Amino acid sequence: MRKTNRALTRARRLVPALALTAALAAGGAVTATPASAAPGPYSLTVNAPAVIGFAGGPVEFTEHIGNAGDQGNAVVLEFVIETGLGTPPDALSLEYYDESIPDWRTVDLTERVEDDRTVYSGGTDKLYAPAGGADIKLRLGVPMGKPHDGAGNGGVGPELTFRTAVKGWWLDSPVEPPLNDTHVIKVDGISNGLSGVPASVVAGGAPVEFDAVLKNPTPSAYTNLGNVLFTDRIATVEVRGADGTWTTVPAVTVPAEEQAGHYLDGRDSSAAPNSSQTRRVRISYPADSPLGRTELHPCVFVNEGETPFRGTTMCSQGATTEVVAPAPEPAPSATSTPSATSTPSGSSGSSGSSRSNDSQGSHGWSGSNGSHGSESKPDGGAPVARPAGDVTKAPAAPAPVDNAPAAAARPVDPNLASTGADSDRTGLIAGAGALLVGAGAGTFALVRRRRTS
């Protein structure tokens, strides 16, 4: 009897289990609740800037990690930045920030050379992507050196290839499928240029005016900036202030430069993102300046050290002006009254009498050299009397009558003295390589100069 009861009890326990197994096998409606919900799928959206400033400040942007799941997970962002060959140390910078991090953190970038490009790679620490996703802030820059230690050799650009990948924090939590994004970012730079430079300037004369324009077409802010105009060392440069007054800009010279540099905004100035500022400048040359062509060179220096003009250097196309001599003074005009010794018109020339052939109709002595030559008037008018004291100097025998006008003494053209002195006093900036970028009313072309550190 006891054996029968045990068998019935065992049968009652087995029937529900068999029924449940059969229902699952047949695709029944009975399902098991999962222990935890799976994260994802993930997505990646990168709002990279279109351009950043060469040697300027970093530009901030956002990358969004989407998470359509109902729970968060730990991930990392990995970055690869590609540019051309010849980058100097500290050429690139990359930082990141999210809500769980109290401050910006630096991405340690490792540099390597691959074929025809330089490759920088690095990644973030662990980031948390909650359900619904997270925004990660980034700052990318091309500082070209450290503050007050700008690189004088090499360069970056003219563009960067910026790649981002989202990966799982641990091997047991991979992001599938892998998420990748690639953006091409242009590298542009700040520049200064000259507009409206006069064709000539008089040595010892009044100053001539023109505009110096500083343009920053990038979203990068510039600090530790030197906006410099190079001229001959003997030139005087002035800048007009907002109140209309003119201030002389000191000339700064270094042995390596033939010309003098003038900081139009002072040393360690700044330029805001996407800005343009114009300075009204005037220049003058002393009276003893050599005559001939002279050049004006605009350059921008970023992160200069203690030595002037040593840092990340960008020069633009300059302008040329001609240093000329002052205009000659007009010849003095002498007026005299005919005396009793005057010879009537048409008579033979008496002792000491002469006629003027001045084409300008002036009377008296030639103003160019003070010579007392023949002075017959071409219109046959009354001759001009000489001073009485000159009569005793006439020759004993009367000179033959000569009604042909004598050659007039002409003023000496002072510009003829400059023949051979119109040499090109260019004074090129030593160690500078020029790269022209852009165009405008004043033809602003960016030149990146390479210096030997």
C-alpha positions as CSV (number, residue, x, y, z in Angstrom):
1,M,0.0,0.0,0.0
2,R,2.9,2.3,0.9
3,K,4.6,1.5,-2.4
4,T,1.4,2.4,-4.3
5,N,1.2,5.8,-2.6
6,R,4.8,6.6,-3.4
7,A,4.3,5.9,-7.1
8,L,1.2,8.1,-7.3
9,T,3.1,11.0,-5.6
10,R,6.0,10.6,-8.0
11,A,3.6,10.6,-11.0
12,R,1.9,13.7,-9.8
13,R,5.3,15.6,-9.7
14,L,6.4,14.4,-13.1
15,V,3.3,15.3,-15.1
16,P,3.6,19.2,-14.8
17,A,7.3,19.0,-15.7
18,L,6.6,17.0,-18.8
19,A,3.7,19.2,-19.8
20,L,6.0,22.4,-19.5
21,T,8.7,20.7,-21.6
22,A,6.3,19.7,-24.2
23,A,4.8,23.2,-24.4
24,L,8.2,24.9,-24.8
25,A,9.2,22.4,-27.5
26,A,5.9,23.1,-29.3
27,G,6.5,26.9,-29.3
28,G,3.9,27.5,-26.6
29,A,3.2,30.9,-25.0
30,V,5.0,30.2,-21.8
31,T,8.4,32.0,-21.8
32,A,11.2,32.6,-19.2
33,T,12.0,36.1,-18.0
34,P,15.7,37.0,-18.7
35,A,18.0,37.7,-15.8
36,S,19.2,41.0,-17.2
37,A,18.5,43.2,-20.2
38,A,21.3,43.5,-22.8
39,P,22.8,47.0,-23.5
40,G,22.7,48.5,-27.0
41,P,22.7,48.7,-29.8
42,Y,25.1,51.6,-29.7
43,S,25.5,54.5,-32.1
44,L,28.1,57.3,-32.6
45,T,27.6,60.9,-33.7
46,V,30.6,63.2,-34.1
47,N,30.2,66.9,-34.5
48,A,33.7,67.7,-35.5
49,P,34.7,71.2,-36.5
50,A,35.3,72.0,-40.2
51,V,38.5,74.0,-39.4
52,I,40.9,74.7,-36.6
53,G,43.6,77.3,-36.3
54,F,47.2,76.6,-37.0
55,A,49.1,77.4,-33.7
56,G,45.9,78.7,-32.2
57,G,43.8,77.5,-29.2
58,P,41.9,74.2,-29.1
59,V,38.4,74.0,-30.6
60,E,35.6,72.3,-28.6
61,F,33.1,69.9,-30.1
62,T,30.9,67.0,-28.9
63,E,30.7,63.3,-29.7
64,H,27.4,61.5,-28.7
65,I,27.4,57.8,-27.8
66,G,23.9,56.5,-28.3
67,N,22.5,53.6,-26.2
68,A,19.1,52.2,-27.2
69,G,19.2,49.6,-24.5
70,D,17.6,49.8,-21.0
71,Q,20.9,49.6,-19.1
72,G,24.2,51.4,-19.2
73,N,27.6,50.0,-20.0
74,A,31.3,51.0,-19.8
75,V,33.0,52.0,-23.1
76,V,36.1,53.8,-24.3
77,L,36.8,56.1,-27.2
78,E,39.8,55.5,-29.3
79,F,41.3,58.2,-31.6
80,V,43.6,58.2,-34.6
81,I,44.7,61.5,-36.1
82,E,46.6,61.6,-39.4
83,T,48.5,64.5,-41.0
84,G,51.5,65.1,-43.2
85,L,55.1,64.5,-42.5
86,G,57.4,66.9,-40.6
87,T,55.4,67.7,-37.5
88,P,57.4,69.2,-34.6
89,P,57.1,68.1,-31.0
90,D,53.9,69.2,-29.2
91,A,52.2,69.8,-32.6
92,L,48.7,68.4,-31.6
93,S,46.6,68.4,-28.4
94,L,43.4,66.4,-27.5
95,E,41.4,66.6,-24.3
96,Y,38.0,65.1,-23.2
97,Y,35.3,65.7,-20.6
98,D,32.0,64.1,-19.6
99,E,29.6,64.6,-16.7
100,S,31.3,62.1,-14.5
101,I,34.7,63.7,-14.8
102,P,35.2,66.9,-12.8
103,D,37.9,68.4,-15.2
104,W,39.3,68.1,-18.6
105,R,41.7,65.2,-19.1
106,T,44.5,64.9,-21.7
107,V,44.6,62.1,-24.2
108,D,48.1,60.8,-24.3
109,L,48.9,60.7,-28.1
110,T,51.5,58.3,-29.4
111,E,53.3,59.4,-32.7
112,R,54.4,57.2,-35.5
113,V,55.3,57.6,-39.2
114,E,53.5,55.5,-41.8
115,D,54.5,56.0,-45.4
116,D,53.7,59.5,-46.3
117,R,51.9,60.6,-43.1
118,T,52.3,61.1,-39.4
119,V,49.8,59.2,-37.2
120,Y,48.9,60.1,-33.7
121,S,46.8,57.6,-31.6
122,G,45.4,57.5,-28.1
123,G,42.2,56.9,-26.1
124,T,40.1,57.8,-23.1
125,D,39.8,56.1,-19.8
126,K,36.6,54.2,-19.0
127,L,33.4,56.1,-19.9
128,Y,29.8,55.3,-18.9
129,A,27.2,55.1,-21.6
130,P,23.8,55.0,-19.8
131,A,20.5,54.0,-21.3
132,G,19.6,56.8,-23.8
133,G,23.3,57.7,-24.4
134,A,25.9,60.2,-23.3
135,D,27.6,63.3,-24.7
136,I,31.4,63.4,-24.5
137,K,33.1,66.8,-25.0
138,L,36.4,67.0,-26.8
139,R,39.0,69.8,-27.5
140,L,41.3,69.4,-30.5
141,G,44.1,71.9,-31.1
142,V,47.3,72.4,-33.2
143,P,49.4,74.4,-30.7
144,M,52.7,74.0,-32.5
145,G,54.6,74.0,-29.3
146,K,54.1,75.1,-25.8
147,P,53.3,78.6,-24.5
148,H,56.1,81.0,-25.2
149,D,58.0,78.2,-26.9
150,G,56.4,78.0,-30.3
151,A,57.9,75.6,-32.9
152,G,59.9,77.3,-35.6
153,N,60.2,74.2,-37.8
154,G,57.8,71.8,-39.4
155,G,54.0,72.1,-39.7
156,V,50.7,70.4,-39.6
157,G,48.1,70.2,-42.3
158,P,46.8,71.6,-44.5
159,E,44.2,69.2,-43.1
160,L,43.8,66.4,-40.5
161,T,42.0,63.1,-40.8
162,F,40.3,62.5,-37.4
163,R,39.0,59.0,-36.6
164,T,36.9,57.9,-33.6
165,A,36.0,54.3,-32.5
166,V,33.8,53.1,-29.7
167,K,34.9,50.0,-28.0
168,G,33.9,48.0,-24.9
169,W,35.8,48.5,-21.7
170,W,36.4,44.8,-21.2
171,L,36.7,41.9,-23.6
172,D,33.5,40.4,-22.1
173,S,31.6,43.6,-23.0
174,P,32.4,44.3,-26.7
175,V,30.5,46.8,-28.8
176,E,29.0,44.9,-31.7
177,P,29.1,45.9,-34.4
178,P,32.1,48.1,-34.0
179,L,31.4,51.9,-34.2
180,N,33.7,54.1,-36.3
181,D,33.6,57.7,-37.6
182,T,36.0,59.7,-39.8
183,H,36.1,63.4,-40.4
184,V,38.5,65.6,-42.4
185,I,39.3,68.9,-40.6
186,K,41.0,71.7,-42.4
187,V,43.9,73.5,-40.7
188,D,43.9,77.3,-41.4
189,G,45.9,80.1,-39.9
190,I,45.8,83.7,-38.8
191,S,47.4,86.3,-41.2
192,N,48.1,89.9,-41.5
193,G,48.3,92.0,-44.7
194,L,48.7,95.5,-46.0
195,S,46.2,97.5,-48.0
196,G,46.5,100.9,-49.8
197,V,50.3,101.3,-49.5
198,P,51.3,104.4,-51.6
199,A,53.6,104.0,-54.5
200,S,56.1,106.5,-53.2
201,V,57.2,108.4,-50.1
202,V,59.3,111.5,-50.0
203,A,62.6,111.3,-48.0
204,G,62.3,113.9,-45.2
205,G,58.7,114.6,-46.3
206,A,55.3,113.9,-44.7
207,P,54.4,110.3,-43.7
208,V,52.2,108.2,-45.9
209,E,49.3,106.2,-44.6
210,F,47.9,102.7,-45.2
211,D,46.0,99.9,-43.5
212,A,47.4,96.8,-41.7
213,V,44.7,94.1,-41.4
214,L,44.9,91.1,-39.0
215,K,42.5,88.3,-40.0
216,N,41.6,85.2,-38.0
217,P,39.1,83.1,-40.1
218,T,39.2,80.1,-37.7
219,P,37.3,79.2,-34.5
220,S,40.5,79.1,-32.6
221,A,41.4,81.9,-30.2
222,Y,45.0,83.2,-30.5
223,T,47.1,84.4,-27.5
224,N,50.8,85.2,-27.1
225,L,50.5,86.9,-30.5
226,G,52.9,89.3,-32.2
227,N,51.4,91.3,-35.1
228,V,54.6,92.7,-36.7
229,L,55.5,95.0,-39.6
230,F,59.1,94.8,-40.9
231,T,60.6,97.9,-42.5
232,D,64.0,99.5,-43.1
233,R,65.7,100.3,-39.8
234,I,65.7,104.0,-40.5
235,A,61.9,104.2,-41.0
236,T,59.5,105.6,-38.4
237,V,56.2,103.7,-38.0
238,E,53.2,105.1,-36.2
239,V,49.8,103.7,-35.4
240,R,46.6,105.7,-35.0
241,G,44.6,105.0,-31.8
242,A,40.9,104.9,-31.3
243,D,40.9,108.6,-30.3
244,G,42.7,109.6,-33.5
245,T,46.1,110.3,-32.0
246,W,49.2,108.8,-33.5
247,T,51.7,106.8,-31.5
248,T,55.2,105.9,-32.6
249,V,55.8,102.1,-32.5
250,P,59.3,101.3,-31.3
251,A,61.6,99.6,-33.8
252,V,62.9,96.2,-32.5
253,T,66.0,94.8,-34.1
254,V,67.9,91.5,-33.8
255,P,71.1,90.5,-35.4
256,A,69.5,87.8,-37.6
257,E,67.2,90.3,-39.3
258,E,68.3,93.1,-41.7
259,Q,65.0,95.0,-41.1
260,A,63.4,96.3,-37.9
261,G,60.2,94.9,-36.6
262,H,57.3,97.0,-35.2
263,Y,54.7,95.3,-33.0
264,L,51.5,97.0,-34.1
265,D,49.5,95.7,-31.1
266,G,52.4,95.2,-28.7
267,R,53.9,91.8,-27.7
268,D,51.6,89.1,-26.3
269,S,48.5,90.5,-28.0
270,S,45.4,88.3,-28.9
271,A,42.8,87.7,-31.6
272,A,39.3,86.4,-31.0
273,P,37.9,83.5,-33.1
274,N,36.5,84.5,-36.5
275,S,37.7,88.1,-36.2
276,S,39.2,90.9,-38.3
277,Q,40.9,94.1,-37.0
278,T,42.3,97.0,-39.0
279,R,45.1,99.3,-37.8
280,R,45.7,102.6,-39.6
281,V,49.5,102.9,-40.0
282,R,51.7,105.6,-41.4
283,I,55.4,105.5,-42.2
284,S,58.1,108.1,-42.9
285,Y,61.8,108.2,-43.9
286,P,64.5,110.7,-42.9
287,A,65.9,113.2,-45.4
288,D,69.2,111.3,-45.8
289,S,67.5,108.0,-46.6
290,P,68.9,106.1,-49.7
291,L,66.6,106.6,-52.6
292,G,64.9,103.6,-54.3
293,R,62.5,100.8,-53.7
294,T,61.9,99.5,-50.2
295,E,59.7,96.7,-49.0
296,L,57.2,96.3,-46.1
297,H,56.8,92.8,-44.7
298,P,53.9,91.8,-42.4
299,C,54.4,88.7,-40.2
300,V,52.6,87.1,-37.3
301,F,54.4,85.3,-34.5
302,V,52.7,82.9,-32.0
303,N,54.2,81.9,-28.7
304,E,57.4,83.9,-29.0
305,G,60.0,83.2,-26.3
306,E,62.3,85.9,-24.8
307,T,64.0,86.4,-28.2
308,P,61.8,88.6,-30.5
309,F,60.6,87.0,-33.8
310,R,61.3,83.5,-32.6
311,G,58.2,81.3,-32.5
312,T,55.6,79.8,-34.8
313,T,55.9,82.2,-37.8
314,M,53.4,83.1,-40.5
315,C,54.2,85.8,-43.0
316,S,52.0,87.3,-45.7
317,Q,52.8,88.9,-49.0
318,G,54.2,92.4,-48.4
319,A,54.1,95.7,-50.4
320,T,56.7,97.9,-52.1
321,T,57.1,101.7,-52.0
322,E,59.6,104.0,-53.6
323,V,61.7,106.4,-51.5
324,V,62.1,109.6,-53.7
325,A,63.8,112.9,-53.3
326,P,61.9,116.1,-52.6
327,A,60.7,118.0,-55.6
328,P,63.2,120.8,-56.7
329,E,62.4,124.3,-55.6
330,P,61.1,126.7,-58.3
331,A,63.7,129.0,-59.9
332,P,63.8,132.5,-58.4
333,S,62.5,135.3,-60.7
334,A,64.6,138.5,-61.0
335,T,63.1,141.8,-62.3
336,S,65.2,144.7,-63.5
337,T,64.5,148.2,-65.0
338,P,66.0,149.1,-68.4
339,S,68.9,151.5,-68.1
340,A,70.3,154.1,-70.5
341,T,72.8,151.5,-71.7
342,S,70.1,149.2,-73.1
343,T,70.3,148.4,-76.8
344,P,67.2,149.0,-78.9
345,S,65.5,145.9,-80.2
346,G,67.2,144.5,-83.3
347,S,70.5,146.3,-82.8
348,S,73.8,144.6,-82.4
349,G,74.5,143.3,-79.0
350,S,76.2,146.0,-77.0
351,S,78.9,145.2,-74.4
352,G,77.4,143.1,-71.6
353,S,73.9,143.0,-73.0
354,S,72.2,139.7,-73.5
355,R,68.7,138.2,-74.1
356,S,66.8,135.6,-72.3
357,N,65.4,132.5,-74.1
358,D,63.6,131.2,-71.0
359,S,60.8,129.1,-72.4
360,Q,58.7,129.9,-69.3
361,G,58.9,133.7,-70.0
362,S,60.8,134.5,-66.8
363,H,63.1,137.4,-66.7
364,G,66.6,137.7,-65.2
365,W,69.3,135.2,-64.5
366,S,69.0,131.4,-64.9
367,G,68.0,130.0,-61.5
368,S,69.6,126.7,-62.1
369,N,73.3,127.7,-62.1
370,G,73.3,131.5,-61.9
371,S,75.3,131.9,-65.2
372,H,75.2,135.1,-67.1
373,G,74.6,133.8,-70.6
374,S,73.1,135.3,-73.8
375,E,69.5,136.3,-73.0
376,S,67.7,137.3,-76.3
377,K,63.9,137.2,-76.1
378,P,62.5,134.9,-78.8
379,D,59.6,137.3,-79.5
380,G,61.9,140.2,-80.4
381,G,60.8,142.3,-77.4
382,A,62.9,144.7,-75.5
383,P,66.0,143.2,-74.1
384,V,66.5,143.0,-70.4
385,A,69.2,145.3,-69.1
386,R,72.2,144.0,-67.2
387,P,73.5,145.8,-64.2
388,A,75.6,148.8,-65.1
389,G,78.7,147.3,-63.5
390,D,78.8,144.6,-66.2
391,V,79.3,147.0,-69.0
392,T,83.1,147.3,-68.4
393,K,83.4,143.6,-68.9
394,A,82.3,143.7,-72.5
395,P,84.9,142.7,-75.2
396,A,86.7,145.5,-77.1
397,A,85.4,144.4,-80.5
398,P,81.7,144.3,-81.0
399,A,80.4,140.7,-81.3
400,P,78.5,139.8,-84.4
401,V,74.8,140.1,-84.3
402,D,73.2,136.8,-83.5
403,N,69.5,136.8,-83.3
404,A,69.3,133.0,-82.6
405,P,68.2,132.3,-79.1
406,A,70.9,130.8,-76.9
407,A,70.4,127.5,-75.3
408,A,68.7,128.0,-71.9
409,A,70.2,126.6,-68.9
410,R,67.9,123.8,-67.5
411,P,67.5,122.8,-63.9
412,V,69.3,119.6,-63.1
413,D,66.8,116.8,-62.4
414,P,67.6,115.6,-58.9
415,N,66.2,112.2,-59.8
416,L,69.1,111.7,-62.2
417,A,71.4,111.5,-59.2
418,S,69.6,108.4,-58.1
419,T,70.7,106.4,-61.2
420,G,72.4,103.3,-59.9
421,A,70.9,103.8,-56.4
422,D,67.6,102.3,-57.2
423,S,68.8,98.9,-56.0
424,D,66.4,96.6,-54.3
425,R,66.9,97.2,-50.6
426,T,64.6,94.4,-49.8
427,G,65.9,93.1,-46.5
428,L,64.3,89.7,-46.6
429,I,63.4,88.1,-43.3
430,A,66.2,85.7,-42.5
431,G,65.3,82.0,-42.3
432,A,61.8,82.5,-43.5
433,G,59.9,80.2,-46.0
434,A,56.9,81.7,-47.6
435,L,53.5,80.0,-48.0
436,L,50.8,82.2,-49.6
437,V,47.2,81.5,-48.6
438,G,44.0,83.3,-49.4
439,A,43.1,86.4,-51.4
440,G,41.3,89.7,-50.7
441,A,41.3,93.4,-51.4
442,G,44.8,93.7,-50.1
443,T,45.9,90.2,-51.3
444,F,46.4,88.6,-48.0
445,A,48.4,85.5,-48.6
446,L,49.6,83.3,-45.8
447,V,53.2,82.4,-45.6
448,R,54.5,80.0,-43.0
449,R,58.1,80.6,-42.3
450,R,60.4,77.9,-41.2
451,R,63.1,78.9,-38.8
452,T,66.1,77.0,-37.5
453,S,65.5,76.6,-33.8
